[in-house]
Each structure stands twice: as C-alpha cells, then as structure tokens.
C-alpha cells in the first residue's frame, strides 16, 4: 500500500502541513503540494459536444500520479468554513477526470481510502464540520470511502504544535495507517 498526501495549504510549512506531517511521520509517502502545481480552474464542458476537452496544465498528470496510491490524505486549512482554493480547484477538476477517455477515474478512485486533516483557528471542531461534510459528499459521489478525519486548532505559524488534542489524534491516525500497511 502507498500513501499520497495532498497539501491544500497556501502557506509553506503552515499548521496544516505540520499536522499532516505528524500523521505520516515514519511512514513512506508521496507529498503533493497543490499550491506548487499549475492547476487551472474548471471549465464546464458538460454540454459541449464530446463533453471533454483537455486542459493544458498539470492536473491530469497529477491526478494520474495520485491514483497510483492506495491511501489519500487530503490536508487543508479551513477557509471560510470550507476547503482551501488549491484543494477546491483540484477537486473541481475531477469533473473533467470523470469524462477523460484516458482512464476510468471513478473506478480507480473508488478503490482508494481517504482521510482528511483540517486545521482552523476559530473553534475548528465545530466550524470545520461543513468542510468535512463537503468532502464526504464529494467522496461519496465518486465512491471514495472516507475512513476518518482529524481537526486541529491553529492560526499563527506553529500554533498546531501546541494543540495536544490534534497531535494525539495525528498519532492515533498514524498508528491506524501503519496497521493498514502491515
């Protein structure tokens, strides 16, 4: 089994990335930092003849690399009660992946397991729940099982390292993933 960590944070080394790093500490994984990728916004082609026109950016290559993994960890800060724009843009483009003639996206992604790591600054254990629900509905649509999530509290750089609850949950998730890898 292999693991892909999708970092949706716009801040290098921020709280979200630090908490995700705790989740995969000591575990071999691939990290995809979405802010570093050229992923263009979705172009709605549902009613265009053929329904699919390729977009010249890095999304298709990235999605194919992500699909090589068995466990997908979606890490995002809480932005306005939802996912960050890099992660949202990445997921929005799944609409095009679903229509790609090059691979069966829905079949491939449904064979994976998903986890969410979310970090917010203002009462995140309540205010991040719409984000968790948004991703759960998205994952349900493509048949991707959501195996669990952790929520951390942090705003200023490094705050997450003082959130003992989040760090304990990251350790729990780390152990759970290690069990799956055994």
C-alpha positions as CSV (number, residue, x, y, z in Angstrom):
1,X,0.0,0.0,0.0
2,X,1.2,3.5,-0.7
3,X,0.1,6.9,0.6
4,X,-0.4,10.3,-1.1
5,X,-0.7,13.4,1.0
6,X,-2.4,16.3,-0.8
7,X,-1.4,19.6,0.8
8,X,-4.0,22.3,0.2
9,X,-2.4,25.0,2.3
10,X,-1.2,28.2,0.6
11,X,1.4,28.8,3.4
12,X,4.6,26.8,3.1
13,X,5.3,24.8,6.3
14,X,2.0,26.1,7.8
15,X,-0.1,24.4,10.5
16,X,-2.0,22.2,8.1
17,X,1.2,20.8,6.6
18,X,2.8,20.4,10.0
19,X,-0.2,18.3,11.2
20,X,-0.2,16.2,8.1
21,X,3.5,15.6,8.6
22,X,2.7,14.3,12.1
23,X,0.1,11.9,10.6
24,X,2.6,10.3,8.2
25,X,5.7,10.5,10.5
26,X,7.8,7.4,9.9
27,X,5.7,6.3,7.0
28,X,6.8,6.3,3.4
29,X,4.6,8.6,1.4
30,X,4.3,10.9,-1.6
31,X,3.6,14.6,-0.8
32,X,1.8,16.7,-3.4
33,X,1.8,20.4,-2.6
34,X,-1.1,21.8,-4.6
35,X,0.0,25.4,-4.4
36,X,3.1,24.5,-6.4
37,X,1.1,22.9,-9.2
38,X,-0.3,24.7,-12.3
39,X,-4.0,23.6,-12.0
40,X,-6.4,25.8,-13.8
41,X,-10.0,26.3,-12.8
42,X,-12.7,24.1,-14.1
43,X,-14.3,24.8,-17.5
44,X,-17.8,23.4,-17.6
45,X,-17.9,21.2,-20.6
46,X,-20.9,19.1,-19.7
47,X,-22.9,20.4,-22.6
48,X,-20.1,20.7,-25.2
49,X,-20.2,18.1,-28.0
50,X,-18.0,15.3,-26.8
51,X,-18.1,16.6,-23.2
52,X,-14.3,16.6,-22.8
53,X,-11.6,19.0,-23.9
54,X,-8.1,18.6,-22.4
55,X,-6.7,21.5,-20.4
56,X,-3.0,22.3,-20.8
57,X,-1.9,22.3,-17.1
58,X,-0.6,19.8,-14.5
59,X,-3.9,18.4,-13.3
60,X,-4.1,15.3,-15.5
61,X,-0.5,14.3,-14.7
62,X,-1.1,15.0,-11.0
63,X,-4.3,13.0,-10.8
64,X,-2.7,10.0,-12.5
65,X,0.2,10.1,-10.0
66,X,-2.2,10.4,-7.1
67,X,-4.3,7.4,-8.4
68,X,-1.1,5.3,-8.1
69,X,-1.6,5.4,-4.3
70,X,-3.9,3.4,-2.1
71,X,-4.5,5.9,0.8
72,X,-5.2,9.6,0.1
73,X,-4.8,12.2,2.8
74,X,-6.5,15.5,2.0
75,X,-4.9,18.2,4.1
76,X,-6.4,21.7,4.1
77,X,-6.8,24.7,6.3
78,X,-10.4,25.8,7.0
79,X,-11.1,28.8,4.7
80,X,-14.5,30.3,5.2
81,X,-15.9,27.1,6.5
82,X,-14.7,25.1,3.5
83,X,-11.5,23.7,1.8
84,X,-8.7,25.9,0.6
85,X,-8.8,27.2,-3.0
86,X,-5.9,24.9,-4.2
87,X,-7.7,21.8,-2.9
88,X,-11.1,23.0,-4.2
89,X,-9.7,23.7,-7.7
90,X,-8.0,20.2,-7.7
91,X,-11.3,18.6,-6.8
92,X,-13.4,20.7,-9.1
93,X,-11.3,19.3,-12.0
94,X,-12.5,15.8,-11.1
95,X,-15.5,16.7,-13.3
96,X,-13.1,16.6,-16.2
97,X,-11.3,13.5,-14.9
98,X,-14.7,11.7,-14.9
99,X,-15.0,12.4,-18.6
100,X,-11.4,11.6,-19.6
101,X,-11.1,8.9,-22.2
102,X,-7.6,8.0,-20.9
103,X,-8.7,6.3,-17.7
104,X,-11.8,5.3,-15.6
105,X,-11.4,7.9,-12.8
106,X,-14.4,6.8,-10.8
107,X,-13.5,3.2,-10.8
108,X,-9.8,3.9,-9.9
109,X,-10.6,6.4,-7.1
110,X,-13.2,4.2,-5.6
111,X,-10.5,1.6,-4.8
112,X,-8.7,4.1,-2.5
113,X,-9.2,5.1,1.1
114,X,-9.5,8.8,2.1
115,X,-8.6,10.7,5.3
116,X,-8.9,14.4,6.0
117,X,-6.6,16.6,8.0
118,X,-8.1,20.1,8.6
119,X,-6.8,23.0,10.7
120,X,-8.7,26.1,11.6
121,X,-8.2,29.0,14.0
122,X,-11.7,29.8,15.2
123,X,-13.5,26.9,17.0
124,X,-12.5,24.4,14.3
125,X,-14.1,21.4,16.0
126,X,-17.4,23.0,15.2
127,X,-16.7,25.3,12.2
128,X,-14.7,22.7,10.2
129,X,-17.6,20.3,10.2
130,X,-19.1,21.8,7.0
131,X,-15.7,21.2,5.3
132,X,-15.8,17.6,6.5
133,X,-19.3,17.2,5.2
134,X,-18.4,18.8,1.9
135,X,-15.6,16.4,1.3
136,X,-17.7,13.4,2.5
137,X,-20.4,14.2,-0.1
138,X,-17.7,14.7,-2.8
139,X,-16.1,11.4,-1.9
140,X,-19.5,9.6,-1.8
141,X,-20.2,10.9,-5.3
142,X,-17.0,9.2,-6.7
143,X,-17.2,6.1,-4.4
144,X,-14.2,7.1,-2.4
145,X,-14.6,5.8,1.2
146,X,-13.8,8.4,3.9
147,X,-12.0,6.4,6.6
148,X,-11.6,9.2,9.1
149,X,-10.5,12.8,9.8
150,X,-8.7,14.9,12.3
151,X,-9.2,18.6,13.1
152,X,-6.6,20.8,14.6
153,X,-6.6,24.4,16.0
154,X,-4.0,26.8,14.7
155,X,-3.8,30.2,13.3
156,X,-0.4,31.7,13.6
157,X,2.6,29.7,12.3
158,X,3.4,26.9,14.7
159,X,0.2,27.0,16.7
160,X,-0.7,23.5,15.8
161,X,2.3,22.2,17.8
162,X,0.6,23.4,20.9
163,X,-2.7,21.6,20.2
164,X,-2.3,18.5,22.2
165,X,-5.6,17.0,21.1
166,X,-4.7,17.4,17.4
167,X,-1.2,15.9,18.0
168,X,-2.8,12.9,19.9
169,X,-5.3,12.4,17.0
170,X,-2.4,12.6,14.5
171,X,-0.6,9.9,16.4
172,X,-3.7,7.8,16.5
173,X,-4.2,8.2,12.7
174,X,-0.5,7.4,12.1
175,X,-0.9,4.1,14.1
176,X,-4.1,3.3,12.2
177,X,-2.4,3.8,8.8
178,X,0.6,1.8,9.9
179,X,-1.8,-1.1,10.8
180,X,-3.2,-0.9,7.3
181,X,0.2,-1.0,5.8
182,X,1.2,-4.1,7.8
